[in-house]
């Protein structure tokens, strides 16, 4: 499964988060990040746990949408490759990770410089 580089935090939960202490809000943020990356999180204090349980389905939905989008983009890339290189198999490992910003800037500088 493609690892999503971020997690969406919805504005709609702000009223509930504002009811938490700063420490509980920080724990909730960590739980969001852990859950988004691993699919699990450590139990939270009562009010934060309620918020998290309401957000888990949203995080799951977003992760599923992201995985679907990545697969569609991968299919499109393979299709474009096959049009230019008929009969060749593309190296799908190259389609996995996006280049870093520094790599892109270095490439552009080299191409234009």
JOCOR-V166717 format. One record per pair of residues at least 6 apart in sequence whose ideal C-beta (glycine too) atoms are under 7 Angstrom apart, sorted by sequence separation. I is the first residue (numbers start at 0). J is the second residue. D is the distance in whole Angstrom. If there is no record, write none. Layout:
# JOCOR-V166717
I/J/D + I/J/D
This chain:
# JOCOR-V166717
33/39/7 + 34/40/4 + 42/48/7 + 33/40/5 + 16/24/5 + 19/27/7 + 43/51/6 + 80/89/4 + 30/40/4 + 16/27/7 + 30/41/7 + 40/51/7 + 77/89/6 + 30/43/6 + 27/43/6 + 26/43/6 + 76/94/5 + 27/47/5 + 23/44/6 + 26/47/6 + 30/51/5 + 34/55/7 + 73/94/5 + 8/31/6 + 23/46/7 + 27/50/6 + 31/54/7 + 35/58/6 + 23/47/5 + 27/51/6 + 34/58/6 + 6/31/5 + 6/32/6 + 19/46/6 + 35/62/7 + 18/46/6 + 19/47/6 + 6/35/4 + 3/35/7 + 16/50/7 + 15/50/5 + 12/50/6 + 12/54/7 + 9/57/7 + 6/58/6 + 7/61/5 + 3/62/6 + 3/65/5 + 1/65/7 + 1/66/6 + 0/66/6 + 1/69/4
